[in-house]
Amino acid sequence: MQRWALVLLVALTLAACASDDVKEAMDKMVGHDVRDAVARLGDPAARRDLPPLTIYTWETRNKLSFVVPETTSAGPGGMPIMASITPLSVIAECRLEIAVDSANRIKSYRFDGNPAGCARFARALGG
């Protein structure tokens, strides 16, 4: 039970950081040329024309694996002893869409995903 609480605490902490960082960085990019975003994020995965806007999409999806040790305090002098290691996997994913006008100026954006996936975009954007 302790391991799930730890994983949840870490995930919630990262969620706030990644989401805030992506939002803060993208808020600063509104009004800028989309080439600024491409320079930081790389080429988009997709482009859709929805006149009068063009929507550029970046996506990331990776499997992350790690182990969580479980301990018991039955050791000498109350020292914790590792009882087992539990492997865990999560999918890190995020989708960022940027809407630009006919002058290639960023008008708006939206993103959706989990903390591990969106952290990649936060780092790339300088957040």
N, C-alpha and C positions, 0 to 999 in steps of 0.2 A: 504494500500500500504506500509506503514511504517513497518508493521510486516513482510512482505515478504522480505524487504530489510535487516532487522535485522537477520532473519533466514538464508538468503543467505550469509551475512557477517560471521556469526558464522560457517556455513558449510564450507566456503572457508578457513577460518582460521584453522579449524580442519583438513581439507583435507591436507594442507601443512604439518602440524605437524605429523599426523598419517603416511602419506606416507614417509616422510623423516625419521621418527623414525624406521619404519619397514625396510626401505632400509639400513639405517646405521647399525642396529643390524644384519641384514642378511649378509651384506657385511663382517662384522667381523666373522661370522660363517662359511663362505666359507673356506673349507679345514679342518674343524673340523668334528668329528664324529657326525652322525645324532642323536645319543643318547643325545647329548647336546641340540638339538632342542626339542626332545621328553621330556626331563626333564623340559623344560620351557613351552612348549605348551600343553603337555599331549599327549595321544595316537592319532595318525592321524586317520582321518575319512576313508581314503582309501589308498591303495597301488597298484601301477601298475608297472609291469616289462616291460621295454622297453630296452632290452639289447643294450649296456652294462650298462645302467642306471636303477635305480629303482626310481620311483616318489612317494613321500609321499605327501598326501594332507590333509590340515586342512581347515575346513570351519566353518563359524559362520553366523547365520541369526537370528535376533531378531526384534520384532516390538517395537519401542519406541514411547511413547505417551507423549505429553506435551501440555500445554495451553499457548497461547500468548495473553496477555491483550491488548486491544485497549483503548486508552485514548482520552479524549477531554480536552481542557484547559478552559472549561466554568465554572470552579469552582470558589469559593470565593478567591479573591486575586490572580487569575491566577493559582491556584493550579490545577494540573491535576486530573481529576476524571475518574475512570474506567467506560467506556461505555459498554464494553462487553468482553467476554473471548472467544477466538476461539480455539477449540481443533485441534491439528495437530498430525499426525502420520507419522513416517518414518520407513523404513525397514533398519536396520543396518546389512550389509552383507559384507563378505570378504572371499576370497579364497586364500590360500597360498600353493604353490607347491614347494617342495624341491627335487632336483635331486641328487642322491648319486651314487657313483661308487661301484664296487664289494667289496671294503674295507670299505664300509659304510661312506666314506668321502663326505661331501657336496661339490658338483661341481658347482651347480647353483641354482637359485630360481626364482620364479615370483609370484606376487600377484596382485590381482584385487579386487576392491570393493569400497565402499564409506567410508568416514572418520570415521563415527561412528562404522562401522564394523571392519575396519582395526586397529582402536585404541586399540581394545582388544588384537590383536597380538603384537602391539607395546609395550603395558604394560607388556605382558607376556615375551617378549624378552628382557625387560629391557630398552627399548627405551623411 
